[in-house]
Amino acid sequence: MSSPILHWNLHTLMIRKGFRSTASLHRALQERGILISQVQLARTVRDLPVRLNTHLLLSLCTVLDCAPGQLLSLEPIDMAELRRPRRDKRNATVTITDIKQLVGPSFQLRRTILSDNDG
């Protein structure tokens, strides 16, 4: 089963733009008024942050001369796999659990409740 994968490309873009260390990127960000510790920046370079400050994102894009879509890229879901029904050994149905596993944690089940007046 495939779920969408979000890729964080900051380190790759740093190298392509000539920043050989987080210290040099840190200096460039400080020149733009972004106050971030070197330790926090090193963590941000290494791993996709859980929360990403929009000012930091804009500054990274400015310093690295890139768009947000170059820093963050999404590997899409295999739609053919979503259309292919998975068979339960007990019956031939696609379960909500199967859909949640294919779509990932952002899946929300929405129910429409019809009243007697809706027809």
HELIX and SHEET records of a PDB file:
HELIX    1   1 LEU A   10  ARG A   16  1                                   7    
HELIX    2   2 THR A   22  GLU A   31  1                                  10    
HELIX    3   3 GLN A   38  ARG A   46  1                                   9    
HELIX    4   4 THR A   54  LEU A   64  1                                  11    
HELIX    5   5 PRO A   68  LEU A   71  1                                   4    
HELIX    6   6 MET A   79  ARG A   83  1                                   5    
HELIX    7   7 ILE A   96  VAL A  103  1                                   8    
HELIX    8   8 ASP A  116  ASP A  118  5                                   3    
SHEET    1   A 2 ILE A   5  TRP A   8  0                                        
SHEET    2   A 2 LEU A  72  GLU A  75 -1                                        
END                                                                             
